[in-house]
Amino acid sequence: MFVTISPICQSCQKNIGHVYPIYRKALLKKLSDYTKNTKLSPNDFAATESIEMGKILNALKINKLCCRTHTLSHCYTIYGIT
């Protein structure tokens, strides 16, 4: 199932909807790589502390604070999606 966020930032009206699926895949890959190397569970809070999400957003050219916040704070509204 394809999950997306609002296609435009609510503050600056920049189109960012296409970035979230790419961001999520990159974040899940970093999390799985980190948990394999450290033998932590992906559900462990300590596993998410060392992942630098800002570097992913920089690579995706999401530079404005409002767009970064919109992307980072998005949560699913559909249950059962991993």
GUKOLGU-225082 format. One record per residue: x, y, z of N, C-alpha, C, O, CB in turn; residue number from 0. Coordinates in nm, 4 decimals. Glycine has a CB too. Layout:
BEGIN
PT      n.px      n.py      n.pz     ca.px     ca.py     ca.pz      c.px      c.py      c.pz      o.px      o.py      o.pz     cb.px     cb.py     cb.pz  vexkol
PT         X         Y         Z         X         Y         Z         X         Y         Z         X         Y         Z         X         Y         Z     NUM
...
//
This chain:
BEGIN
PT      n.px      n.py      n.pz     ca.px     ca.py     ca.pz      c.px      c.py      c.pz      o.px      o.py      o.pz     cb.px     cb.py     cb.pz  vexkol
PT    0.0850   -0.1182    0.0000    0.0000    0.0000    0.0000    0.0892    0.1240    0.0000    0.1877    0.1292    0.0736   -0.0965    0.0001    0.1229       0
PT    0.0566    0.2204   -0.0791    0.1350    0.3434   -0.0917    0.0857    0.4439    0.0107   -0.0335    0.4741    0.0165    0.1254    0.4019   -0.2355       1
PT    0.1766    0.4955    0.0908    0.1420    0.5921    0.1942    0.2051    0.7255    0.1584    0.3219    0.7315    0.1198    0.1888    0.5442    0.3347       2
PT    0.1294    0.8297    0.1709    0.1820    0.9614    0.1408    0.1356    1.0610    0.2455    0.0408    1.0349    0.3196    0.1390    1.0063    0.0009       3
PT    0.2014    1.1727    0.2512    0.1587    1.2802    0.3389    0.0959    1.3877    0.2526    0.0877    1.3736    0.1306    0.2775    1.3367    0.4229       4
PT    0.0525    1.4927    0.3148   -0.0044    1.6044    0.2403    0.0951    1.6469    0.1327    0.2128    1.6668    0.1628   -0.0389    1.7236    0.3349       5
PT    0.0508    1.6612    0.0090    0.1455    1.6900   -0.0980    0.2139    1.8264   -0.0892    0.3135    1.8500   -0.1576    0.0758    1.6802   -0.2274       6
PT    0.1620    1.9153   -0.0065    0.2273    2.0449    0.0085    0.2484    2.0753    0.1561    0.1699    2.0342    0.2415    0.1441    2.1564   -0.0584       7
PT    0.3551    2.1473    0.1842    0.3812    2.1933    0.3204    0.2743    2.2956    0.3570    0.2417    2.3834    0.2772    0.5252    2.2545    0.3338       8
PT    0.2209    2.2842    0.4754    0.1134    2.3735    0.5167    0.1610    2.5158    0.5403    0.0807    2.6091    0.5370    0.0486    2.3210    0.6412       9
PT    0.2896    2.5336    0.5641    0.3423    2.6679    0.5915    0.3893    2.7415    0.4667    0.3501    2.8558    0.4431    0.4563    2.6585    0.6888      10
PT    0.4735    2.6759    0.3866    0.5342    2.7463    0.2733    0.4784    2.7042    0.1381    0.5182    2.7596    0.0356    0.6821    2.7244    0.2742      11
PT    0.3893    2.6097    0.1357    0.3234    2.5615    0.0141    0.4184    2.4907   -0.0831    0.3885    2.4815   -0.2022    0.2576    2.6772   -0.0563      12
PT    0.5323    2.4405   -0.0343    0.6248    2.3656   -0.1192    0.5727    2.2224   -0.1360    0.5178    2.1649   -0.0421    0.7689    2.3656   -0.0584      13
PT    0.5896    2.1660   -0.2538    0.5465    2.0295   -0.2801    0.6454    1.9319   -0.2168    0.7607    1.9244   -0.2591    0.5339    2.0039   -0.4325      14
PT    0.6003    1.8561   -0.1142    0.6886    1.7611   -0.0456    0.6283    1.6219   -0.0342    0.6904    1.5337    0.0250    0.7221    1.8124    0.0922      15
PT    0.5118    1.5998   -0.0878    0.4441    1.4711   -0.0733    0.5194    1.3544   -0.1339    0.5095    1.2422   -0.0843    0.3096    1.4785   -0.1348      16
PT    0.5939    1.3784   -0.2394    0.6676    1.2720   -0.3069    0.7909    1.2271   -0.2284    0.8469    1.1212   -0.2569    0.7091    1.3180   -0.4448      17
PT    0.8331    1.3053   -0.1315    0.9561    1.2770   -0.0582    0.9358    1.1745    0.0538    1.0281    1.0993    0.0854    1.0118    1.4053   -0.0003      18
PT    0.8168    1.1703    0.1142    0.7971    1.0871    0.2326    0.8220    0.9386    0.2086    0.8892    0.8766    0.2910    0.6584    1.1058    0.2837      19
PT    0.7721    0.8774    0.1008    0.8023    0.7349    0.0809    0.9523    0.7071    0.0685    1.0005    0.6047    0.1170    0.7313    0.6841   -0.0433      20
PT    1.0251    0.7966    0.0047    1.1702    0.7811   -0.0076    1.2359    0.7960    0.1292    1.3248    0.7186    0.1646    1.2284    0.8845   -0.1072      21
PT    1.1918    0.8960    0.2062    1.2440    0.9189    0.3411    1.2200    0.7971    0.4297    1.3094    0.7533    0.5020    1.1791    1.0436    0.4038      22
PT    1.0988    0.7429    0.4233    1.0645    0.6277    0.5075    1.1495    0.5055    0.4727    1.1970    0.4362    0.5627    0.9157    0.5936    0.4927      23
PT    1.1692    0.4784    0.3445    1.2532    0.3648    0.3044    1.3960    0.3824    0.3537    1.4563    0.2881    0.4049    1.2521    0.3481    0.1518      24
PT    1.4502    0.5023    0.3386    1.5875    0.5287    0.3840    1.5991    0.5142    0.5349    1.6966    0.4584    0.5853    1.6323    0.6691    0.3416      25
PT    1.4994    0.5646    0.6069    1.5010    0.5553    0.7525    1.4908    0.4098    0.7988    1.5635    0.3689    0.8894    1.3866    0.6377    0.8121      26
PT    1.4021    0.3319    0.7383    1.3889    0.1910    0.7757    1.5156    0.1129    0.7428    1.5537    0.0228    0.8175    1.2688    0.1281    0.7047      27
PT    1.5807    0.1461    0.6325    1.7069    0.0792    0.5977    1.8146    0.1116    0.7002    1.8863    0.0222    0.7451    1.7537    0.1210    0.4567      28
PT    1.8267    0.2394    0.7380    1.9261    0.2768    0.8394    1.8959    0.2088    0.9727    1.9874    0.1628    1.0411    1.9296    0.4300    0.8577      29
PT    1.7684    0.2022    1.0098    1.7307    0.1386    1.1354    1.7621   -0.0104    1.1325    1.8142   -0.0643    1.2302    1.5821    0.1608    1.1639      30
PT    1.7313   -0.0773    1.0225    1.7590   -0.2207    1.0168    1.9094   -0.2475    1.0159    1.9552   -0.3417    1.0806    1.6935   -0.2829    0.8927      31
PT    1.9869   -0.1663    0.9439    2.1324   -0.1827    0.9447    2.1889   -0.1608    1.0842    2.2756   -0.2359    1.1290    2.1980   -0.0857    0.8457      32
PT    2.1400   -0.0583    1.1528    2.1902   -0.0285    1.2870    2.1554   -0.1400    1.3849    2.2394   -0.1796    1.4657    2.1334    0.1045    1.3369      33
PT    2.0334   -0.1909    1.3789    1.9936   -0.2951    1.4741    2.0648   -0.4267    1.4462    2.0885   -0.5041    1.5390    1.8427   -0.3161    1.4696      34
PT    2.0993   -0.4540    1.3210    2.1763   -0.5752    1.2900    2.3167   -0.5653    1.3479    2.3700   -0.6632    1.4002    2.1831   -0.5980    1.1376      35
PT    2.3762   -0.4475    1.3385    2.5131   -0.4294    1.3866    2.5226   -0.4253    1.5383    2.6255   -0.4640    1.5938    2.5708   -0.3032    1.3297      36
PT    2.4180   -0.3793    1.6072    2.4255   -0.3631    1.7521    2.3434   -0.4659    1.8284    2.3435   -0.4654    1.9515    2.3802   -0.2255    1.7900      37
PT    2.2747   -0.5521    1.7594    2.1933   -0.6579    1.8210    2.0802   -0.6030    1.9078    2.0393   -0.6665    2.0051    2.2814   -0.7483    1.9049      38
PT    2.0298   -0.4844    1.8719    1.9151   -0.4274    1.9421    1.7881   -0.4571    1.8658    1.7910   -0.4835    1.7456    1.9318   -0.2761    1.9611      39
PT    1.6776   -0.4528    1.9358    1.5480   -0.4691    1.8719    1.5115   -0.3392    1.8005    1.5427   -0.2313    1.8508    1.4389   -0.5083    1.9758      40
PT    1.4446   -0.3472    1.6820    1.4016   -0.2242    1.6159    1.3033   -0.1423    1.6998    1.2879   -0.0223    1.6772    1.3387   -0.2574    1.4830      41
PT    1.2375   -0.2055    1.7953    1.1433   -0.1356    1.8823    1.2118   -0.0662    1.9985    1.1481    0.0109    2.0703    1.0406   -0.2320    1.9348      42
PT    1.3403   -0.0920    2.0184    1.4150   -0.0310    2.1274    1.4384    0.1166    2.0976    1.4857    0.1520    1.9896    1.5491   -0.1040    2.1496      43
PT    1.4055    0.2017    2.1928    1.4189    0.3462    2.1725    1.5635    0.3855    2.1475    1.5896    0.4790    2.0718    1.3648    0.4223    2.2931      44
PT    1.6570    0.3166    2.2089    1.7988    0.3490    2.1912    1.8419    0.3298    2.0461    1.9375    0.3929    2.0008    1.8853    0.2622    2.2836      45
PT    1.7727    0.2442    1.9740    1.8093    0.2194    1.8340    1.7823    0.3413    1.7473    1.8514    0.3623    1.6477    1.7328    0.0990    1.7794      46
PT    1.6847    0.4206    1.7826    1.6496    0.5353    1.6987    1.7288    0.6609    1.7347    1.7294    0.7566    1.6573    1.5014    0.5640    1.7103      47
PT    1.7950    0.6629    1.8491    1.8661    0.7836    1.8912    1.9880    0.8137    1.8058    2.0201    0.9305    1.7838    1.9081    0.7707    2.0346      48
PT    2.0565    0.7110    1.7571    2.1813    0.7354    1.6854    2.1612    0.7535    1.5351    2.2576    0.7840    1.4649    2.2769    0.6218    1.7100      49
PT    2.0418    0.7362    1.4841    2.0163    0.7545    1.3420    1.9967    0.9027    1.3150    1.9116    0.9669    1.3765    1.8925    0.6726    1.2958      50
PT    2.0737    0.9559    1.2252    2.0687    1.0982    1.1956    1.9698    1.1231    1.0821    2.0039    1.1137    0.9642    2.2092    1.1517    1.1589      51
PT    1.8469    1.1551    1.1206    1.7415    1.1769    1.0231    1.7646    1.3033    0.9416    1.7186    1.3136    0.8279    1.6077    1.1841    1.0924      52
PT    1.8348    1.3982    0.9988    1.8644    1.5217    0.9281    1.9480    1.4983    0.8037    1.9314    1.5684    0.7039    1.9351    1.6174    1.0193      53
PT    2.0381    1.4001    0.8083    2.1201    1.3699    0.6909    2.0340    1.3162    0.5772    2.0595    1.3458    0.4604    2.2300    1.2685    0.7265      54
PT    1.9322    1.2376    0.6109    1.8412    1.1865    0.5084    1.7651    1.3028    0.4452    1.7515    1.3101    0.3231    1.7423    1.0827    0.5688      55
PT    1.7156    1.3939    0.5295    1.6419    1.5094    0.4778    1.7322    1.6004    0.3953    1.6876    1.6572    0.2956    1.5793    1.5884    0.5929      56
PT    1.8574    1.6152    0.4349    1.9513    1.6953    0.3567    1.9731    1.6337    0.2189    1.9775    1.7050    0.1186    2.0852    1.7086    0.4307      57
PT    1.9869    1.5012    0.2140    2.0067    1.4334    0.0863    1.8845    1.4485   -0.0045    1.8977    1.4513   -0.1268    2.0368    1.2853    0.1092      58
PT    1.7662    1.4583    0.0554    1.6431    1.4754   -0.0215    1.6129    1.6218   -0.0519    1.5092    1.6541   -0.1097    1.5269    1.4141    0.0533      59
PT    1.7044    1.7097   -0.0122    1.6920    1.8547   -0.0361    1.5694    1.9166    0.0317    1.5050    2.0057   -0.0235    1.6852    1.8816   -0.1854      60
PT    1.5384    1.8678    0.1527    1.4347    1.9284    0.2364    1.5086    2.0157    0.3359    1.5568    1.9668    0.4381    1.3435    1.8195    0.3091      61
PT    1.5180    2.1455    0.3065    1.6014    2.2356    0.3851    1.5231    2.3280    0.4775    1.5737    2.3657    0.5832    1.6849    2.3177    0.2939      62
PT    1.4025    2.3648    0.4408    1.3255    2.4570    0.5238    1.2763    2.3864    0.6498    1.2365    2.2700    0.6461    1.2067    2.5148    0.4447      63
PT    1.2797    2.4585    0.7599    1.2399    2.4026    0.8880    1.0956    2.3537    0.8867    1.0655    2.2487    0.9435    1.2585    2.5053    0.9971      64
PT    1.0061    2.4283    0.8227    0.8650    2.3883    0.8214    0.8462    2.2569    0.7458    0.7682    2.1717    0.7886    0.7784    2.4986    0.7579      65
PT    0.9166    2.2396    0.6342    0.9055    2.1168    0.5553    0.9676    1.9983    0.6301    0.9147    1.8873    0.6265    0.9736    2.1349    0.4179      66
PT    1.0796    2.0229    0.6973    1.1441    1.9167    0.7753    1.0533    1.8708    0.8887    1.0391    1.7510    0.9135    1.2793    1.9651    0.8317      67
PT    0.9920    1.9666    0.9571    0.9011    1.9337    1.0668    0.7810    1.8556    1.0161    0.7381    1.7583    1.0782    0.8548    2.0610    1.1382      68
PT    0.7275    1.8986    0.9038    0.6114    1.8319    0.8453    0.6451    1.6872    0.8102    0.5634    1.5978    0.8320    0.5628    1.9075    0.7201      69
PT    0.7641    1.6634    0.7562    0.8059    1.5287    0.7183    0.8368    1.4433    0.8414    0.7948    1.3279    0.8489    0.9285    1.5351    0.6269      70
PT    0.9094    1.4993    0.9371    0.9490    1.4223    1.0556    0.8327    1.3900    1.1481    0.8308    1.2841    1.2109    1.0536    1.4977    1.1325      71
PT    0.7363    1.4797    1.1571    0.6286    1.4608    1.2542    0.5076    1.3882    1.1969    0.4082    1.3687    1.2668    0.5854    1.5936    1.3082      72
PT    0.5153    1.3478    1.0697    0.4031    1.2769    1.0082    0.3850    1.1414    1.0763    0.4828    1.0723    1.1047    0.4259    1.2589    0.8553      73
PT    0.2610    1.1039    1.1022    0.2314    0.9714    1.1558    0.1205    0.9094    1.0715    0.0401    0.9794    1.0099    0.1901    0.9788    1.3069      74
PT    0.1183    0.7794    1.0705    0.0197    0.7088    0.9888   -0.1205    0.7256    1.0442   -0.1405    0.7295    1.1657    0.0543    0.5610    0.9797      75
PT   -0.2162    0.7353    0.9555   -0.3559    0.7366    0.9971   -0.4259    0.6082    0.9577   -0.5436    0.5891    0.9883   -0.4281    0.8556    0.9369      76
PT   -0.3531    0.5191    0.8892   -0.4064    0.3894    0.8489   -0.3358    0.2838    0.9323   -0.2130    0.2836    0.9397   -0.3869    0.3634    0.6949      77
PT   -0.4110    0.1938    0.9956   -0.3515    0.0912    1.0797   -0.3054   -0.0265    0.9946   -0.3597   -0.0525    0.8872   -0.4511    0.0443    1.1868      78
PT   -0.2047   -0.0969    1.0445   -0.1594   -0.2181    0.9813   -0.0539   -0.1990    0.8747   -0.0231   -0.2934    0.8019   -0.2732   -0.2866    0.9235      79
PT    0.0023   -0.0805    0.8630    0.1070   -0.0555    0.7653    0.2411   -0.0605    0.8364    0.2584    0.0004    0.9419    0.0865    0.0811    0.6939      80
PT    0.3346   -0.1322    0.7794    0.4670   -0.1395    0.8410    0.5680   -0.0654    0.7597    0.6854   -0.0607    0.7964    0.5106   -0.2827    0.8586      81
//
